[in-house]
């Protein structure tokens, strides 16, 4: 009987039905975009300083420029140099007092300005921004700045709790994957989905493909468990690397966006430039994944993201265009990493474990999102570019780890634990199968046969070793299958579970002779380099 891969070659592996489903999923994913990137705008932290009563009136009376007002009335920001005013401390003086000098206001108030006491911002803050954000509306700065970190972390914590509690259950409400149904011994339901796909793709399912063959027909139905993710050595290695990669992708993707919100420059243009680079990132992957493979583009994307973060961190602010280029390349690299891991993660797990494997590994994305706000905003208090250095170290480590994963280009998806464990071994080329469907009935005076396909390909395409299969339907639910391979000795032919009735033995011999003649003709015209055993 044909396998699912053979049937998909007939009805379309990625045709109108699959593209329609992908489009709907993309629309659903678009709804999450404001959640992930919205923090750049509604969490924007403008330059700010303590509000001191009487300063504005004094500045107007003395005719100070904004820079002069800052120099006279705002204390230095300790450790950041004389050019940085304190954001969270103010001079504890009465700026409404009379007789204040316009050239040395602190000296006229306390004598020695270096001994002026400082106090917290008791009367609020002044923000150097015409717009508003959560920060300006609720004064989420200084002692309350951690509340902004907590806000964004709670969003990702909600994603994590939701995915672990109801995410796996919610997946069951979608149309099931035929491959997963087959692994759960639900071939009838799988055929219903296959017929739906064929109808959506406007393809006709050949008569010989009406029954499915699973890779492990005699095996028991497997229930996925968390222990399956770490029980065997190769899957355990894959799980650990994929979890770290999801964590890295989340930290850098969200972290670079958040860091942009606290960087100098035009926030809107900077965000636009960095967002536009995601289009060439997707285009590059379309050109490379099926030609070069997964591992090397993935590792290169990690290295590019890490190098770009170091450039953006170490280049001086005077070379703003170079810093911006580094930030855009970092966003481009981590976007590629994000998209590649979405492809690779399900490829490395067997069918029955695939959903659970993606669920557990991708949950690290939410955990990364939980700590990213604290990582960005708190480290930036120490050194503005320190988060970028940390990002570079994290992603460069990931670039080395992904090279330890098996290359999945051109390989079949694993069906069993054993298949997943052997992914690192070199796979033989996929065997081409010819299905010869033979029909008999009591009403017919002689048997009729049809040759509907050559493994879903035309005979003019490149040919590989094949197995010819003869299926006899005797009626009343009884059938028999015999396979003949040019590489297989006749004594190792495979038989069906049922035995043909005695009345059919002579007819079966005739049909088998016809069957072998067809194999010989196929050998002569299609694969002349293969010899049938005598």
C-alpha positions as a Python dict, from the first residue, in 0.01 Angstrom:
ca = {
    (1, 'X'): (0, 0, 0),
    (2, 'X'): (116, 357, -57),
    (3, 'X'): (256, 570, 224),
    (4, 'X'): (150, 923, 309),
    (5, 'X'): (450, 1070, 126),
    (6, 'X'): (348, 889, -193),
    (7, 'X'): (-9, 1017, -165),
    (8, 'X'): (105, 1375, -102),
    (9, 'X'): (310, 1362, -421),
    (10, 'X'): (-14, 1288, -604),
    (11, 'X'): (-248, 1540, -440),
    (12, 'X'): (4, 1819, -384),
    (13, 'X'): (253, 1865, -103),
    (14, 'X'): (209, 2243, -95),
    (15, 'X'): (-77, 2338, -321),
    (16, 'X'): (-383, 2563, -286),
    (17, 'X'): (-525, 2391, 25),
    (18, 'X'): (-198, 2409, 219),
    (19, 'X'): (-131, 2766, 105),
    (20, 'X'): (-480, 2868, 217),
    (21, 'X'): (-420, 2718, 561),
    (22, 'X'): (-83, 2894, 582),
    (23, 'X'): (-243, 3228, 495),
    (24, 'X'): (-501, 3191, 772),
    (25, 'X'): (-229, 3104, 1024),
    (26, 'X'): (-29, 3408, 913),
    (27, 'X'): (-329, 3631, 978),
    (28, 'X'): (-360, 3486, 1327),
    (29, 'X'): (10, 3542, 1389),
    (30, 'X'): (-17, 3904, 1280),
    (31, 'X'): (-239, 3969, 1582),
    (32, 'X'): (58, 3909, 1813),
    (33, 'X'): (279, 4168, 1644),
    (34, 'X'): (159, 4468, 1851),
    (35, 'X'): (217, 4270, 2168),
    (36, 'X'): (580, 4197, 2088),
    (37, 'X'): (686, 4526, 1931),
    (38, 'X'): (437, 4764, 2091),
    (39, 'X'): (663, 4810, 2392),
    (40, 'X'): (890, 5026, 2173),
    (41, 'X'): (617, 5288, 2155),
    (42, 'X'): (396, 5256, 2461),
    (43, 'X'): (698, 5181, 2682),
    (44, 'X'): (915, 5460, 2539),
    (45, 'X'): (1130, 5625, 2807),
    (46, 'X'): (1206, 5989, 2713),
    (47, 'X'): (1476, 6199, 2873),
    (48, 'X'): (1348, 6322, 3209),
    (49, 'X'): (1449, 6510, 3525),
    (50, 'X'): (1292, 6601, 3855),
    (51, 'X'): (1036, 6879, 3860),
    (52, 'X'): (1151, 7157, 4090),
    (53, 'X'): (894, 7429, 4180),
    (54, 'X'): (1013, 7777, 4087),
    (55, 'X'): (1277, 7669, 3829),
    (56, 'X'): (1067, 7756, 3525),
    (57, 'X'): (991, 8106, 3658),
    (58, 'X'): (1357, 8165, 3748),
    (59, 'X'): (1471, 8050, 3406),
    (60, 'X'): (1225, 8284, 3237),
    (61, 'X'): (1333, 8580, 3454),
    (62, 'X'): (1703, 8516, 3388),
    (63, 'X'): (1657, 8436, 3018),
    (64, 'X'): (1836, 8102, 3038),
    (65, 'X'): (1855, 7866, 2743),
    (66, 'X'): (1743, 7505, 2806),
    (67, 'X'): (2107, 7399, 2839),
    (68, 'X'): (2180, 7677, 3090),
    (69, 'X'): (1873, 7584, 3292),
    (70, 'X'): (1992, 7224, 3316),
    (71, 'X'): (2345, 7325, 3414),
    (72, 'X'): (2224, 7560, 3691),
    (73, 'X'): (1935, 7360, 3839),
    (74, 'X'): (1992, 6985, 3776),
    (75, 'X'): (2267, 6792, 3961),
    (76, 'X'): (2511, 6571, 3775),
    (77, 'X'): (2426, 6208, 3716),
    (78, 'X'): (2683, 6028, 3928),
    (79, 'X'): (2925, 5820, 3720),
    (80, 'X'): (2796, 5953, 3387),
    (81, 'X'): (2998, 6272, 3362),
    (82, 'X'): (2917, 6640, 3389),
    (83, 'X'): (2717, 6642, 3064),
    (84, 'X'): (2450, 6410, 3207),
    (85, 'X'): (2191, 6550, 3444),
    (86, 'X'): (2045, 6338, 3718),
    (87, 'X'): (1708, 6181, 3637),
    (88, 'X'): (1611, 6086, 3990),
    (89, 'X'): (1764, 6349, 4222),
    (90, 'X'): (1721, 6725, 4264),
    (91, 'X'): (1879, 7001, 4468),
    (92, 'X'): (1705, 7046, 4802),
    (93, 'X'): (1675, 7429, 4776),
    (94, 'X'): (1395, 7685, 4749),
    (95, 'X'): (1402, 7818, 4393),
    (96, 'X'): (1122, 8062, 4481),
    (97, 'X'): (1348, 8254, 4720),
    (98, 'X'): (1423, 8618, 4645),
    (99, 'X'): (1763, 8751, 4549),
    (100, 'X'): (1879, 8446, 4355),
    (101, 'X'): (2167, 8527, 4122),
    (102, 'X'): (2120, 8444, 3754),
    (103, 'X'): (2492, 8370, 3706),
    (104, 'X'): (2546, 8154, 4016),
    (105, 'X'): (2206, 8062, 4160),
    (106, 'X'): (2328, 7783, 4389),
    (107, 'X'): (2612, 7997, 4525),
    (108, 'X'): (2367, 8275, 4612),
    (109, 'X'): (2146, 8024, 4797),
    (110, 'X'): (2390, 7806, 4993),
    (111, 'X'): (2735, 7953, 4936),
    (112, 'X'): (2923, 7637, 4836),
    (113, 'X'): (2719, 7457, 4565),
    (114, 'X'): (2918, 7132, 4612),
    (115, 'X'): (2760, 7083, 4954),
    (116, 'X'): (2398, 7129, 4841),
    (117, 'X'): (2188, 6837, 4969),
    (118, 'X'): (2002, 6617, 4717),
    (119, 'X'): (1657, 6468, 4754),
    (120, 'X'): (1426, 6236, 4551),
    (121, 'X'): (1180, 6371, 4296),
    (122, 'X'): (895, 6453, 4533),
    (123, 'X'): (696, 6669, 4289),
    (124, 'X'): (710, 6454, 3979),
    (125, 'X'): (920, 6472, 3661),
    (126, 'X'): (965, 6683, 3352),
    (127, 'X'): (977, 6481, 3025),
    (128, 'X'): (1155, 6608, 2715),
    (129, 'X'): (905, 6452, 2475),
    (130, 'X'): (593, 6596, 2311),
    (131, 'X'): (414, 6259, 2309),
    (132, 'X'): (295, 6031, 2586),
    (133, 'X'): (357, 5671, 2682),
    (134, 'X'): (293, 5443, 2977),
    (135, 'X'): (609, 5582, 3130),
    (136, 'X'): (500, 5945, 3117),
    (137, 'X'): (139, 5874, 3212),
    (138, 'X'): (223, 5673, 3525),
    (139, 'X'): (573, 5809, 3600),
    (140, 'X'): (736, 5466, 3560),
    (141, 'X'): (1088, 5598, 3615),
    (142, 'X'): (1352, 5593, 3887),
    (143, 'X'): (1223, 5390, 4184),
    (144, 'X'): (919, 5276, 3984),
    (145, 'X'): (1102, 5186, 3662),
    (146, 'X'): (1085, 4814, 3746),
    (147, 'X'): (710, 4825, 3696),
    (148, 'X'): (758, 4871, 3321),
    (149, 'X'): (983, 4563, 3318),
    (150, 'X'): (722, 4371, 3512),
    (151, 'X'): (447, 4477, 3274),
    (152, 'X'): (620, 4332, 2968),
    (153, 'X'): (731, 4025, 3162),
    (154, 'X'): (373, 3954, 3265),
    (155, 'X'): (270, 3949, 2899),
    (156, 'X'): (523, 3676, 2824),
    (157, 'X'): (437, 3495, 3146),
    (158, 'X'): (78, 3482, 3023),
    (159, 'X'): (196, 3332, 2694),
    (160, 'X'): (396, 3071, 2882),
    (161, 'X'): (116, 2970, 3118),
    (162, 'X'): (-136, 2961, 2834),
    (163, 'X'): (81, 2749, 2606),
    (164, 'X'): (165, 2497, 2879),
    (165, 'X'): (-191, 2469, 3011),
    (166, 'X'): (-428, 2496, 2716),
    (167, 'X'): (-199, 2534, 2414),
    (168, 'X'): (-160, 2161, 2358),
    (169, 'X'): (-534, 2109, 2398),
    (170, 'X'): (-616, 2398, 2165),
    (171, 'X'): (-406, 2238, 1889),
    (172, 'X'): (-651, 1948, 1885),
    (173, 'X'): (-931, 2182, 1768),
    (174, 'X'): (-748, 2240, 1437),
    (175, 'X'): (-768, 1995, 1141),
    (176, 'X'): (-544, 1707, 1234),
    (177, 'X'): (-226, 1626, 1046),
    (178, 'X'): (-269, 1303, 847),
    (179, 'X'): (78, 1197, 955),
    (180, 'X'): (-15, 1237, 1321),
    (181, 'X'): (-342, 1047, 1272),
    (182, 'X'): (-154, 761, 1110),
    (183, 'X'): (87, 747, 1404),
    (184, 'X'): (-219, 719, 1630),
    (185, 'X'): (-358, 429, 1421),
    (186, 'X'): (-646, 642, 1291),
    (187, 'X'): (-603, 570, 921),
    (188, 'X'): (-971, 623, 839),
    (189, 'X'): (-962, 980, 975),
    (190, 'X'): (-633, 1038, 797),
    (191, 'X'): (-792, 936, 467),
    (192, 'X'): (-1076, 1182, 529),
    (193, 'X'): (-825, 1464, 571),
    (194, 'X'): (-633, 1347, 263),
    (195, 'X'): (-951, 1349, 53),
    (196, 'X'): (-1026, 1699, 182),
    (197, 'X'): (-678, 1813, 80),
    (198, 'X'): (-716, 1652, -263),
    (199, 'X'): (-1052, 1824, -312),
    (200, 'X'): (-907, 2159, -204),
    (201, 'X'): (-618, 2116, -446),
    (202, 'X'): (-858, 2002, -721),
    (203, 'X'): (-669, 1676, -756),
    (204, 'X'): (-817, 1331, -800),
    (205, 'X'): (-697, 1063, -562),
    (206, 'X'): (-602, 756, -769),
    (207, 'X'): (-795, 438, -701),
    (208, 'X'): (-479, 257, -594),
    (209, 'X'): (-421, 519, -323),
    (210, 'X'): (-746, 467, -135),
    (211, 'X'): (-573, 279, 146),
    (212, 'X'): (-289, 394, 364),
    (213, 'X'): (18, 210, 482),
    (214, 'X'): (192, 324, 800),
    (215, 'X'): (561, 270, 858),
    (216, 'X'): (492, 70, 1171),
    (217, 'X'): (167, -115, 1118),
    (218, 'X'): (230, -370, 1393),
    (219, 'X'): (348, -116, 1649),
    (220, 'X'): (139, 6, 1936),
    (221, 'X'): (-20, 346, 1950),
    (222, 'X'): (230, 581, 2117),
    (223, 'X'): (126, 842, 2371),
    (224, 'X'): (368, 1136, 2391),
    (225, 'X'): (523, 1211, 2728),
    (226, 'X'): (775, 1461, 2857),
    (227, 'X'): (1018, 1178, 2933),
    (228, 'X'): (1031, 1095, 2563),
    (229, 'X'): (1206, 1428, 2508),
    (230, 'X'): (1505, 1326, 2722),
    (231, 'X'): (1494, 945, 2735),
    (232, 'X'): (1717, 875, 2433),
    (233, 'X'): (2055, 1044, 2370),
    (234, 'X'): (1998, 1208, 2030),
    (235, 'X'): (1650, 1341, 2107),
    (236, 'X'): (1780, 1464, 2443),
    (237, 'X'): (2058, 1654, 2267),
    (238, 'X'): (1812, 1798, 2016),
    (239, 'X'): (1578, 1908, 2294),
    (240, 'X'): (1848, 2089, 2491),
    (241, 'X'): (1988, 2271, 2187),
    (242, 'X'): (1645, 2368, 2056),
    (243, 'X'): (1539, 2500, 2397),
    (244, 'X'): (1849, 2719, 2414),
    (245, 'X'): (1795, 2836, 2057),
    (246, 'X'): (1435, 2935, 2125),
    (247, 'X'): (1552, 3120, 2437),
    (248, 'X'): (1825, 3300, 2241),
    (249, 'X'): (1596, 3397, 1955),
    (250, 'X'): (1341, 3544, 2194),
    (251, 'X'): (1593, 3736, 2405),
    (252, 'X'): (1764, 3893, 2105),
    (253, 'X'): (1454, 3963, 1898),
    (254, 'X'): (1263, 4133, 2178),
    (255, 'X'): (1577, 4272, 2337),
    (256, 'X'): (1692, 4453, 2023),
    (257, 'X'): (1347, 4605, 1985),
    (258, 'X'): (1341, 4720, 2347),
    (259, 'X'): (1694, 4859, 2326),
    (260, 'X'): (1588, 5064, 2027),
    (261, 'X'): (1333, 5235, 2248),
    (262, 'X'): (1605, 5366, 2480),
    (263, 'X'): (1856, 5453, 2208),
    (264, 'X'): (1914, 5800, 2070),
    (265, 'X'): (1772, 5901, 1735),
    (266, 'X'): (1433, 5906, 1570),
    (267, 'X'): (1246, 5614, 1724),
    (268, 'X'): (996, 5581, 1440),
    (269, 'X'): (1250, 5584, 1156),
    (270, 'X'): (1485, 5352, 1344),
    (271, 'X'): (1205, 5103, 1396),
    (272, 'X'): (1101, 5126, 1030),
    (273, 'X'): (1453, 5062, 903),
    (274, 'X'): (1505, 4763, 1132),
    (275, 'X'): (1165, 4617, 1042),
    (276, 'X'): (1226, 4643, 667),
    (277, 'X'): (1528, 4412, 689),
    (278, 'X'): (1299, 4123, 783),
    (279, 'X'): (1183, 4101, 421),
    (280, 'X'): (1528, 4025, 274),
    (281, 'X'): (1583, 3788, 567),
    (282, 'X'): (1286, 3580, 458),
    (283, 'X'): (1394, 3599, 92),
    (284, 'X'): (1744, 3475, 175),
    (285, 'X'): (1600, 3175, 359),
    (286, 'X'): (1375, 3092, 64),
    (287, 'X'): (1686, 3071, -154),
    (288, 'X'): (1914, 2883, 85),
    (289, 'X'): (1723, 2639, 305),
    (290, 'X'): (1641, 2390, 28),
    (291, 'X'): (1973, 2438, -149),
    (292, 'X'): (2235, 2471, 123),
    (293, 'X'): (2045, 2321, 414),
    (294, 'X'): (1944, 2437, 760),
    (295, 'X'): (2253, 2422, 978),
    (296, 'X'): (2498, 2649, 797),
    (297, 'X'): (2254, 2933, 722),
    (298, 'X'): (2138, 2906, 1083),
    (299, 'X'): (2490, 2926, 1223),
    (300, 'X'): (2577, 3212, 984),
    (301, 'X'): (2267, 3405, 1092),
    (302, 'X'): (2368, 3367, 1457),
    (303, 'X'): (2721, 3489, 1385),
    (304, 'X'): (2586, 3784, 1187),
    (305, 'X'): (2353, 3882, 1471),
    (306, 'X'): (2632, 3853, 1730),
    (307, 'X'): (2880, 4052, 1522),
    (308, 'X'): (2622, 4322, 1451),
    (309, 'X'): (2545, 4358, 1822),
    (310, 'X'): (2915, 4406, 1899),
    (311, 'X'): (2946, 4668, 1625),
    (312, 'X'): (2643, 4857, 1754),
    (313, 'X'): (2781, 4844, 2109),
    (314, 'X'): (3142, 4948, 2044),
    (315, 'X'): (3103, 5208, 1767),
    (316, 'X'): (3089, 5565, 1908),
    (317, 'X'): (2767, 5764, 1891),
    (318, 'X'): (2924, 6004, 1644),
    (319, 'X'): (2906, 5729, 1381),
    (320, 'X'): (2534, 5693, 1417),
    (321, 'X'): (2482, 5553, 1067),
    (322, 'X'): (2721, 5267, 1147),
    (323, 'X'): (2547, 5193, 1477),
    (324, 'X'): (2213, 5190, 1297),
    (325, 'X'): (2349, 4957, 1030),
    (326, 'X'): (2469, 4720, 1300),
    (327, 'X'): (2130, 4728, 1471),
    (328, 'X'): (1952, 4651, 1143),
    (329, 'X'): (2186, 4361, 1061),
    (330, 'X'): (2135, 4225, 1412),
    (331, 'X'): (1759, 4236, 1363),
    (332, 'X'): (1799, 4069, 1025),
    (333, 'X'): (2019, 3790, 1164),
    (334, 'X'): (1796, 3706, 1458),
    (335, 'X'): (1489, 3714, 1234),
    (336, 'X'): (1652, 3446, 1020),
    (337, 'X'): (1729, 3242, 1332),
    (338, 'X'): (1368, 3271, 1446),
    (339, 'X'): (1234, 3154, 1112),
    (340, 'X'): (1481, 2866, 1079),
    (341, 'X'): (1407, 2724, 1422),
    (342, 'X'): (1037, 2722, 1338),
    (343, 'X'): (1126, 2493, 1046),
    (344, 'X'): (1384, 2274, 1218),
    (345, 'X'): (1210, 2212, 1550),
    (346, 'X'): (924, 1995, 1415),
    (347, 'X'): (1159, 1819, 1172),
    (348, 'X'): (1369, 1666, 1450),
    (349, 'X'): (1092, 1487, 1640),
    (350, 'X'): (897, 1172, 1547),
    (351, 'X'): (536, 1217, 1446),
    (352, 'X'): (370, 1120, 1774),
    (353, 'X'): (608, 1345, 1972),
    (354, 'X'): (623, 1639, 1732),
    (355, 'X'): (355, 1863, 1885),
    (356, 'X'): (481, 1811, 2238),
    (357, 'X'): (842, 1869, 2133),
    (358, 'X'): (759, 2200, 1967),
    (359, 'X'): (545, 2302, 2266),
    (360, 'X'): (815, 2237, 2525),
    (361, 'X'): (1104, 2383, 2327),
    (362, 'X'): (916, 2694, 2215),
    (363, 'X'): (807, 2759, 2575),
    (364, 'X'): (1164, 2878, 2631),
    (365, 'X'): (1075, 3163, 2398),
    (366, 'X'): (825, 3286, 2657),
    (367, 'X'): (1074, 3240, 2942),
    (368, 'X'): (1324, 3445, 2744),
    (369, 'X'): (1063, 3714, 2699),
    (370, 'X'): (1003, 3722, 3075),
    (371, 'X'): (1363, 3810, 3163),
    (372, 'X'): (1441, 4027, 2859),
    (373, 'X'): (1291, 4353, 2995),
    (374, 'X'): (1496, 4328, 3315),
    (375, 'X'): (1803, 4233, 3110),
    (376, 'X'): (1771, 4534, 2881),
    (377, 'X'): (1661, 4813, 3112),
    (378, 'X'): (1862, 4719, 3422),
    (379, 'X'): (2188, 4653, 3237),
    (380, 'X'): (2144, 4976, 3045),
    (381, 'X'): (2152, 5160, 3377),
    (382, 'X'): (2510, 5030, 3424),
    (383, 'X'): (2621, 5094, 3066),
    (384, 'X'): (2387, 5184, 2784),
    (385, 'X'): (2545, 4932, 2543),
    (386, 'X'): (2595, 4647, 2792),
    (387, 'X'): (2277, 4461, 2683),
    (388, 'X'): (2415, 4441, 2329),
    (389, 'X'): (2738, 4282, 2452),
    (390, 'X'): (2540, 4024, 2649),
    (391, 'X'): (2325, 3956, 2342),
    (392, 'X'): (2636, 3897, 2132),
    (393, 'X'): (2775, 3637, 2374),
    (394, 'X'): (2443, 3451, 2395),
    (395, 'X'): (2386, 3432, 2020),
    (396, 'X'): (2744, 3335, 1932),
    (397, 'X'): (2716, 3037, 2165),
    (398, 'X'): (2396, 2940, 1987),
    (399, 'X'): (2576, 2963, 1653),
    (400, 'X'): (2811, 2687, 1764),
    (401, 'X'): (2542, 2467, 1917),
    (402, 'X'): (2320, 2452, 1609),
    (403, 'X'): (2605, 2289, 1415),
    (404, 'X'): (2561, 1985, 1642),
    (405, 'X'): (2211, 1923, 1506),
    (406, 'X'): (2157, 1687, 1210),
    (407, 'X'): (2100, 1833, 866),
    (408, 'X'): (1740, 1774, 754),
    (409, 'X'): (1763, 1894, 394),
    (410, 'X'): (1618, 1627, 167),
    (411, 'X'): (1536, 1387, 451),
    (412, 'X'): (1202, 1236, 538),
    (413, 'X'): (1042, 1339, 864),
    (414, 'X'): (1105, 1082, 1137),
    (415, 'X'): (809, 859, 1215),
    (416, 'X'): (944, 674, 1520),
    (417, 'X'): (1191, 721, 1803),
    (418, 'X'): (1437, 504, 1612),
    (419, 'X'): (1408, 727, 1306),
    (420, 'X'): (1477, 1037, 1515),
    (421, 'X'): (1777, 871, 1679),
    (422, 'X'): (1927, 789, 1339),
    (423, 'X'): (1887, 1134, 1183),
    (424, 'X'): (2257, 1204, 1222),
    (425, 'X'): (2337, 912, 994),
    (426, 'X'): (2351, 956, 620),
    (427, 'X'): (2017, 862, 468),
    (428, 'X'): (1984, 661, 154),
    (429, 'X'): (1801, 815, -137),
    (430, 'X'): (1427, 774, -117),
    (431, 'X'): (1306, 458, -288),
    (432, 'X'): (1072, 507, -583),
    (433, 'X'): (772, 278, -569),
    (434, 'X'): (556, 163, -856),
    (435, 'X'): (202, 64, -763),
    (436, 'X'): (31, -186, -990),
    (437, 'X'): (-333, -216, -889),
    (438, 'X'): (-505, -536, -1010),
    (439, 'X'): (-882, -571, -980),
    (440, 'X'): (-1085, -893, -1014),
    (441, 'X'): (-1451, -967, -968),
    (442, 'X'): (-1680, -1266, -1009),
    (443, 'X'): (-1885, -1075, -1264),
    (444, 'X'): (-1584, -1019, -1485),
    (445, 'X'): (-1478, -1293, -1723),
    (446, 'X'): (-1117, -1196, -1682),
    (447, 'X'): (-900, -981, -1458),
    (448, 'X'): (-838, -620, -1540),
    (449, 'X'): (-543, -415, -1429),
    (450, 'X'): (-438, -52, -1417),
    (451, 'X'): (-106, 122, -1377),
    (452, 'X'): (-203, 459, -1229),
    (453, 'X'): (132, 607, -1140),
    (454, 'X'): (504, 580, -1115),
    (455, 'X'): (555, 710, -760),
    (456, 'X'): (375, 1027, -853),
    (457, 'X'): (629, 1110, -1123),
    (458, 'X'): (634, 1095, -1503),
    (459, 'X'): (857, 835, -1664),
    (460, 'X'): (1068, 1111, -1817),
    (461, 'X'): (1199, 1220, -1476),
    (462, 'X'): (1527, 1085, -1329),
    (463, 'X'): (1475, 728, -1210),
    (464, 'X'): (1596, 544, -904),
    (465, 'X'): (1563, 188, -770),
    (466, 'X'): (1201, 90, -728),
    (467, 'X'): (975, -175, -580),
    (468, 'X'): (678, -299, -779),
    (469, 'X'): (373, -396, -574),
    (470, 'X'): (85, -619, -690),
    (471, 'X'): (-243, -587, -500),
    (472, 'X'): (-518, -845, -562),
    (473, 'X'): (-869, -766, -441),
    (474, 'X'): (-1063, -1095, -422),
    (475, 'X'): (-1389, -940, -304),
    (476, 'X'): (-1568, -987, 30),
    (477, 'X'): (-1297, -784, 201),
    (478, 'X'): (-1019, -1031, 110),
    (479, 'X'): (-705, -907, -60),
    (480, 'X'): (-345, -1003, -116),
    (481, 'X'): (-34, -797, -183),
    (482, 'X'): (291, -914, -336),
    (483, 'X'): (597, -693, -383),
    (484, 'X'): (889, -753, -614),
    (485, 'X'): (1207, -546, -597),
    (486, 'X'): (1505, -567, -834),
    (487, 'X'): (1720, -580, -522),
    (488, 'X'): (1504, -841, -347),
    (489, 'X'): (1540, -1217, -374),
    (490, 'X'): (1215, -1391, -474),
    (491, 'X'): (1208, -1586, -147),
    (492, 'X'): (1178, -1256, 43),
    (493, 'X'): (866, -1136, -132),
    (494, 'X'): (609, -979, 103),
    (495, 'X'): (257, -1122, 128),
    (496, 'X'): (-67, -988, 265),
    (497, 'X'): (-229, -1127, 576),
    (498, 'X'): (-507, -1306, 391),
    (499, 'X'): (-471, -1615, 173),
    (500, 'X'): (-647, -1620, -165),
    (501, 'X'): (-931, -1868, -205),
    (502, 'X'): (-850, -2196, -373),
    (503, 'X'): (-1055, -2101, -674),
    (504, 'X'): (-827, -1808, -733),
    (505, 'X'): (-491, -1981, -735),
    (506, 'X'): (-482, -2030, -1111),
    (507, 'X'): (-600, -1678, -1180),
    (508, 'X'): (-344, -1542, -934),
    (509, 'X'): (-63, -1721, -1113),
    (510, 'X'): (-170, -1562, -1439),
    (511, 'X'): (-190, -1220, -1282),
    (512, 'X'): (150, -1262, -1122),
    (513, 'X'): (295, -1354, -1459),
    (514, 'X'): (145, -1035, -1604),
    (515, 'X'): (283, -847, -1307),
    (516, 'X'): (634, -978, -1361),
    (517, 'X'): (613, -896, -1731),
    (518, 'X'): (530, -539, -1642),
    (519, 'X'): (828, -523, -1408),
    (520, 'X'): (1054, -656, -1682),
    (521, 'X'): (923, -397, -1929),
    (522, 'X'): (973, -122, -1675),
    (523, 'X'): (1325, -246, -1624),
    (524, 'X'): (1396, -242, -1995),
    (525, 'X'): (1258, 106, -2062),
    (526, 'X'): (1311, 285, -1732),
    (527, 'X'): (1597, 137, -1533),
    (528, 'X'): (1818, -65, -1769),
    (529, 'X'): (2103, -74, -1517),
    (530, 'X'): (1904, -287, -1270),
    (531, 'X'): (1887, -664, -1310),
    (532, 'X'): (1595, -871, -1179),
    (533, 'X'): (1694, -1186, -989),
    (534, 'X'): (1630, -1506, -1179),
}
